[in-house]
């Protein structure tokens, strides 16, 4: 993304690169200069990555998302949209959380045939 905000994964990678430098004992100003050159950003922006890394440490790199189309009953789709709207989140986030919780519970009954 030239000239714009980076995605979550790229941001996490930059903060983690800053954390590596900080953990290696590289002074903050030098780390910012190294990161600015590595990621083609301003030293000021690189300093923000270093500051976050020093304050909060490494961050989790989010997994890439893919488009996954499913057909749902209309009433269920309406409930999912309403829930997302009420909680100021996305439908994708609602579905991802629901599926994650579903799979975390494990299978309790044998599959029906």
NUKOL-858647 format. One line per 10 residues: their letters; for each residue x, y, z of N, C-alpha, C. Coordinates in steps of 0.001 Angstrom, whole numbers, always signed. Example, Ala and Ser with C-alpha at 12.3 -4.5 7.8 and 13.67 -1.06 7.14 Angstrom:
residues 2
AS) +13190:-5690:+7800:+12300:-4500:+7800:+13200:-3300:+7800; +12850:-2250:+7080:+13670:-1060:+7140:+12900:+30:+7870 $
This chain:
residues 113
XXXXXXXXXX) +840:-1186:+0:+0:+0:+0:+884:+1248:+0; +1217:+1714:-1098:+2094:+2874:-1172:+1340:+4122:-732; +1921:+4823:+226:+1360:+6084:+651:+140:+5993:+1548; -292:+4811:+1926:-1469:+4687:+2773:-1184:+3861:+4002; -2250:+3609:+4720:-2110:+2756:+5909:-1802:+1331:+5486; -1014:+666:+6303:-707:-731:+6022:-1765:-1614:+6660; -1875:-2829:+6170:-2827:-3778:+6735:-2350:-4256:+8097; -3227:-4959:+8796:-2927:-5432:+10147:-1706:-6351:+10188; -1599:-7249:+9209:-472:-8177:+9203:+846:-7443:+8974; +837:-6494:+8053:+2063:-5730:+7780:+2434:-4867:+8985 $
XXXXXXXXXX) +1438:-4267:+9617:+1683:-3464:+10814:+2322:-4317:+11905; +1749:-5507:+12118:+2285:-6410:+13134:+3724:-6792:+12802; +4002:-7040:+11541:+5361:-7370:+11132:+6342:-6252:+11429; +5918:-5029:+11223:+6790:-3875:+11482:+7027:-3675:+12976; +5970:-3828:+13767:+6136:-3703:+15223:+7029:-4828:+15739; +6849:-6023:+15207:+7680:-7137:+15648:+9135:-6960:+15230; +9376:-6359:+14064:+10752:-6055:+13646:+11364:-5031:+14608; +10566:-4072:+15021:+11031:-3079:+15997:+11324:-3750:+17334; +10482:-4696:+17724:+10701:-5420:+18984:+12000:-6208:+18935; +12295:-6831:+17792:+13556:-7568:+17648:+14752:-6652:+17854 $
XXXXXXXXXX) +14699:-5476:+17257:+15799:-4527:+17415:+15929:-4081:+18874; +14791:-3795:+19500:+14817:-3361:+20898:+15373:-4466:+21793; +14943:-5709:+21535:+15429:-6844:+22324:+16930:-7068:+22143; +17445:-6683:+20970:+18877:-6829:+20689:+19693:-5684:+21287; +18994:-4735:+21936:+19693:-3631:+22586:+20000:-2455:+21691; +19389:-2419:+20501:+19611:-1297:+19588:+18911:-63:+20162; +19616:+1068:+20269:+18980:+2288:+20797:+17772:+2696:+19942; +16803:+3334:+20580:+15539:+3694:+19932:+15765:+4501:+18658; +16583:+5523:+18702:+16805:+6377:+17524:+17417:+5579:+16378; +18362:+4711:+16700:+18991:+3889:+15665:+17999:+2880:+15099 $
XXXXXXXXXX) +17189:+2285:+15966:+16175:+1331:+15516:+15202:+2014:+14566; +14797:+3230:+14876:+13873:+3972:+14013:+14496:+4225:+12645; +15778:+4550:+12621:+16471:+4791:+11355:+16544:+3509:+10520; +16857:+2409:+11177:+16942:+1111:+10485:+15575:+734:+9907; +14524:+882:+10695:+13177:+520:+10247:+12700:+1432:+9117; +13032:+2711:+9209:+12633:+3659:+8159:+13212:+3225:+6815; +14473:+2814:+6826:+15100:+2362:+5582:+14521:+1027:+5131; +14317:+108:+6059:+13832:-1234:+5718:+12432:-1203:+5119; +11564:-358:+5680:+10165:-357:+5251:+9784:+857:+4405; +10774:+1689:+4053:+10531:+2877:+3232:+9447:+3780:+3831 $
XXXXXXXXXX) +9603:+4066:+5122:+8705:+4983:+5819:+9541:+6095:+6432; +8885:+7118:+6922:+9614:+8203:+7573:+10193:+7716:+8898; +11218:+8405:+9354:+11800:+8064:+10652:+10755:+8292:+11740; +9921:+9293:+11551:+8858:+9565:+12529:+7899:+8381:+12645; +7489:+7821:+11497:+6592:+6662:+11526:+7308:+5455:+12114; +8554:+5266:+11732:+9325:+4136:+12267:+9442:+4257:+13779; +9582:+5466:+14279:+9677:+5683:+15727:+8387:+5249:+16418; +7247:+5421:+15747:+5971:+4962:+16321:+5964:+3440:+16471; +6514:+2746:+15478:+6609:+1285:+15582:+7503:+889:+16763; +8623:+1582:+16898:+9552:+1276:+17992:+8892:+1576:+19338 $
XXXXXXXXXX) +8238:+2717:+19435:+7574:+3084:+20695:+6532:+2045:+21095; +5753:+1573:+20128:+4744:+561:+20449:+5419:-733:+20874; +6485:-1105:+20182:+7184:-2348:+20518:+7775:-2284:+21919; +8326:-1146:+22275:+8916:-986:+23607:+7824:-1013:+24677; +6700:-359:+24394:+5613:-276:+25372:+4845:-1585:+25528; +4588:-2276:+24403:+3690:-3430:+24447:+4327:-4738:+24010; +5535:-4693:+23489:+6194:-5913:+23029:+5670:-6376:+21684; +5954:-7613:+21386:+5533:-8192:+20106:+4011:-8281:+20037; +3512:-8237:+18805:+2073:-8367:+18593:+1810:-9589:+17723; +630:-10150:+17859:+251:-11325:+17088:-12:-10923:+15641 $
XXXXXXXXXX) +526:-11688:+14723:+292:-11433:+13304:-1026:-12116:+12934; -2011:-11327:+12499:-3310:-11930:+12190:-3234:-12848:+10973; -4045:-13872:+11001:-4112:-14808:+9878:-4818:-14136:+8708; -4391:-14452:+7508:-5016:-13886:+6313:-6472:-14344:+6227; -7314:-13479:+5725:-8730:-13793:+5553:-8995:-14203:+4113; -9998:-15031:+3924:-10421:-15438:+2591:-11926:-15249:+2480; -12380:-15091:+1263:-13816:-14988:+1019:-14402:-16389:+1081; -15482:-16528:+1823:-16123:-17823:+2031:-17623:-17580:+1971; -18242:-17944:+883:-19656:-17666:+670:-20505:-18845:+1114; -21518:-18555:+1897:-22456:-19584:+2340:-23878:-19065:+2168 $
XXXXXXXXXX) -24805:-19991:+2050:-26218:-19625:+2009:-26812:-19931:+3369; -27529:-18961:+3913:-28173:-19111:+5221:-29655:-18844:+5080; -30452:-19389:+5988:-31862:-19005:+6012:-31963:-17487:+6225; -32925:-16868:+5588:-33058:-15405:+5635:-33144:-14882:+7070; -33888:-15574:+7921:-34042:-15115:+9312:-32706:-15138:+10047; -31902:-16173:+9800:-30597:-16266:+10449:-29668:-15159:+9949; -29708:-14892:+8665:-28890:-13807:+8102:-29297:-12461:+8706; -30597:-12233:+8851:-31071:-10978:+9469:-30560:-10863:+10904; -30624:-11974:+11652:-30142:-11954:+13049:-28644:-11659:+13101; -27885:-12258:+12182:-26439:-12014:+12158:-26148:-10548:+11848 $
XXXXXXXXXX) -26848:-9981:+10881:-26657:-8557:+10540:-27031:-7659:+11719; -28156:-7956:+12343:-28609:-7139:+13477:-27611:-7230:+14634; -27142:-8424:+14903:-26163:-8611:+15987:-24888:-7814:+15698; -24426:-7879:+14464:-23216:-7139:+14091:-23443:-5637:+14251; -24570:-5164:+13798:-24886:-3732:+13896:-24964:-3294:+15357; -25652:-4073:+16193:-25803:-3741:+17618:-24460:-3720:+18349; -23544:-4567:+17919:-22240:-4667:+18580:-21144:-3894:+17850; -21565:-3104:+16863:-20638:-2271:+16087:-19437:-3061:+15585; -19734:-4179:+14935:-18709:-5029:+14354:-19187:-5470:+12977; -18436:-6321:+12340:-18802:-6800:+11012:-19492:-8160:+11102 $
XXXXXXXXXX) -20221:-8480:+10048:-20846:-9797:+9975:-19748:-10859:+9963; -18674:-10590:+9268:-17564:-11543:+9222:-17020:-11829:+10613; -16895:-10794:+11434:-16388:-10981:+12797:-17365:-11814:+13628; -18659:-11580:+13448:-19674:-12347:+14177:-19600:-13820:+13786; -19533:-14087:+12490:-19501:-15470:+12010:-18194:-16147:+12430; -17075:-15442:+12320:-15785:-16021:+12711:-15795:-16395:+14191; -16330:-15515:+15029:-16384:-15820:+16458:-17295:-17013:+16737; -18456:-17032:+16086:-19404:-18125:+16303:-18798:-19462:+15863; -18149:-19489:+14714:-17540:-20736:+14246:-16367:-21149:+15129; -15583:-20197:+15570:-14461:-20502:+16456:-14974:-21134:+17745 $
XXXXXXXXXX) -16020:-20551:+18332:-16598:-21101:+19559:-17215:-22481:+19303; -17867:-22641:+18163:-18482:-23920:+17822:-17420:-25014:+17732; -16339:-24753:+17015:-15296:-25765:+16851:-14510:-25997:+18139; -14418:-24995:+18987:-13710:-25152:+20260:-14456:-26109:+21194; -15765:-26150:+21069:-16565:-27060:+21910:-16345:-28507:+21530; -15985:-28761:+20294:-15776:-30131:+19846:-17088:-30808:+19528; -16962:-31973:+18985:-18152:-32722:+18578:-18710:-33474:+19785; -19974:-33269:+20065:-20604:-33934:+21212:-21476:-35090:+20774; -22009:-35011:+19565:-22886:-36070:+19073:-22285:-36641:+17802; -22521:-37920:+17546:-22038:-38483:+16272:-22813:-37846:+15112 $
XXX) -22177:-37728:+13957:-22895:-37128:+12824:-24091:-37971:+12423; -25152:-37298:+11995:-26363:-37987:+11558:-26214:-38374:+10102; -26796:-39507:+9756:-26737:-39962:+8358:-28094:-40076:+7784 $
